[in-house]
Amino acid sequence: MPTLRRTASGDLPARCWRWEELSEPAFRRARRDAKDLCLVPLGILERHGPHLPLGTDMLCAHALALRAAAREPAVVLPPHILGQIHEHKHWPGAIAIRTELALEVLENLCDEIARNGFRRIVLLNAHGGNDSLLNLFGWKKLEKPRPYQLFILRLADYYGTRPGDRMHGRLPPGSEGHGGIDEASLMMSLRPDLVDLASLRGRPHSGRARRRLAHLPAYSPFWWYADYPDAYSGDARAASAAIGESLVEGCAGRIATAVKAIKRDRAAARLEAEFFARIQH
């Protein structure tokens, strides 16, 4: 059994699943216990209103990955921040990597994870702006066989409250969003020292969509800037650590369930082999 230590996010394995903390012998044991599955937390550096840290997505992704790994063994990589965040470059603190480079680095990263013996790689995304980038990365997997299976957990696959969760249906309407009550509560549970709700006092509520391109019947890549130029949506003023802990438990449980299902699955590998066998004409 792993030794445990008390952290801001609860009891987690002290060294068992963190890639960067493992010795070489422990790394081999952890990989075996995890059945060759590596969980890669994907975040970003960007503004989340005036009250949350730039690394909110990165910190949440890593904490949720570790909490999930405590339930279902997986080796957890340090959080990855080279994603898509060009729409926030007008605020200080964003690190926006060129799309082509971000894809190349992610491919190189997965290749290196596989070279270290992992045959299942799960990308755990905690930044909505990464979803389209990860779809494109997933399509690249169709170009040629790789020595690993790739799975992507998008925000919609695990995030938020669901029926059965303690907070399901109890959050004020319109309060969830980017830097809203949900993300602020997560951070109050995981890293309360980095949350400053007082910065929202006396400010006009700026989390409503401005819909400055709503008149157009077409998609514009500037839609997010048009709606949320302050990089803040929802309303975080009623956020609490109790709400955050409920969200953490629900999200981590769904991630752990997905990891367990991926370990047990045999169909994906069989279909992948079948697909590449059939593309030669």
Secondary structure as GFF3:
##gff-version 3
##sequence-region A 1 281
A	DSSP	beta_strand	4	7	.	.	.	ID=ss1
A	DSSP	beta_strand	10	13	.	.	.	ID=ss2
A	DSSP	three_ten_helix	19	21	.	.	.	ID=ss3
A	DSSP	alpha_helix	24	33	.	.	.	ID=ss4
A	DSSP	beta_strand	37	42	.	.	.	ID=ss5
A	DSSP	alpha_helix	56	71	.	.	.	ID=ss6
A	DSSP	beta_strand	75	76	.	.	.	ID=ss7
A	DSSP	three_ten_helix	86	88	.	.	.	ID=ss8
A	DSSP	alpha_helix	99	115	.	.	.	ID=ss9
A	DSSP	beta_strand	120	125	.	.	.	ID=ss10
A	DSSP	three_ten_helix	128	130	.	.	.	ID=ss11
A	DSSP	alpha_helix	131	140	.	.	.	ID=ss12
A	DSSP	beta_strand	149	153	.	.	.	ID=ss13
A	DSSP	alpha_helix	155	158	.	.	.	ID=ss14
A	DSSP	alpha_helix	181	190	.	.	.	ID=ss15
A	DSSP	three_ten_helix	192	194	.	.	.	ID=ss16
A	DSSP	three_ten_helix	197	200	.	.	.	ID=ss17
A	DSSP	alpha_helix	223	227	.	.	.	ID=ss18
A	DSSP	alpha_helix	241	264	.	.	.	ID=ss19
A	DSSP	alpha_helix	267	278	.	.	.	ID=ss20
###
